[in-house]
Amino acid sequence: MGRLLYDESNLPEINSLKALNYDEVDKSTVQPVKRVGVLTSGGDAPGMNAAIRAVVRAGINAGFEMYGVTRGYHGLWKGEIKQLDGRSVSETLQRGGTFLMTARSQTFMTDQGVLKGARMMEAYELDALIVIGGDGSYKGARALARIGMPVIGVPGTIDNDIASTEYTIGYDTAMNTAMQCIDKLRDTASSHERCSVIEVMGRHAGWIALNVGIATGAESILIPEVPYDFNRDVLRVILDGRNTGKKHYIVIVAEGVGHAEEIAKQIEEATGIEARPTILGHLQRGGSPTLRDRTMASLMGIKAIDCLMEKRFNRLVVRQHGEITDVDIEEGLAMTKTITPEIIENAKRLG
Ligand code: F6P
């Protein structure tokens, strides 16, 4: 049913196009879905397997044939596509990572690459593609939708930085992993009366840093969304603590702000307090998903299939006001996510 609207000879700049909003289409003119592809793309996130499982099981229950695409969009344009049955997703719910594997495809970032992916969807007669990933992956899905290939997005990223949704799959597990690591670092920082500077993930987003900082009682939390002043926000906070008897300090840095090593050096030089850097890095992306991520992934996967059953394509599955629902892909990607002043204020009040 994917109706590729262009070929190499007449492909306009995909950025100048708009994906069809199926809520504005007479559904009696739309063919029902038969064959559905699913892929994971971008950085892996705990719970992606649970989302694939939900999509595959609910899809089969809806009467669809389900196809797994390996290595994200890279595997799509290369035709790494095979049918999945209900059993093929057994024993995946509790596993971290993504058994379909993932990639950040350079080819797919070009219009010609997107066209190649769409051609492969046609070759495999995929009526729709479910994309589990973050913002970058959603842009790939939107590009496919803009040239006529129906897609559904399911939010999967530890960063929780997708504007249309309050929650992304993997976020809870990543925060819990970071929190547990920081609790351990606190033990040693307190034994040695040190400052522990911990770099958490989030190149462009401070959600992990902010919430983990609140949960671990950090002295300072540095996030990309809020410019910081070293003297006011780090140095004086640490020294004020020391001058009132504090013996150890936790500083959390989102990776987008700076490097833990440099900040630790700066702290040590300026205060004389021993400061040690730790980069949590990809530890935060691995591990068995928490209950929250497993249930969110399962419910969001089911919602993706609901959209296909209702012939409502080009949608993003989202959580809004606590409910799992869906939004138009163009509208969803046009939104911007900001960290609210309230949460920043709350973090400050605890510091
Ligand atoms: O988007 C998820 C994320 O883990 C970010 O927090 C981080 O900046 C980035 O991916 C790291 O990506 P890579 O897999 O290339 O190390």
Residues whose N, C-alpha, C, O or C-beta is under 5 A from the ligand:
A	BS01	F6P	G43 D159 M201 G202 R203
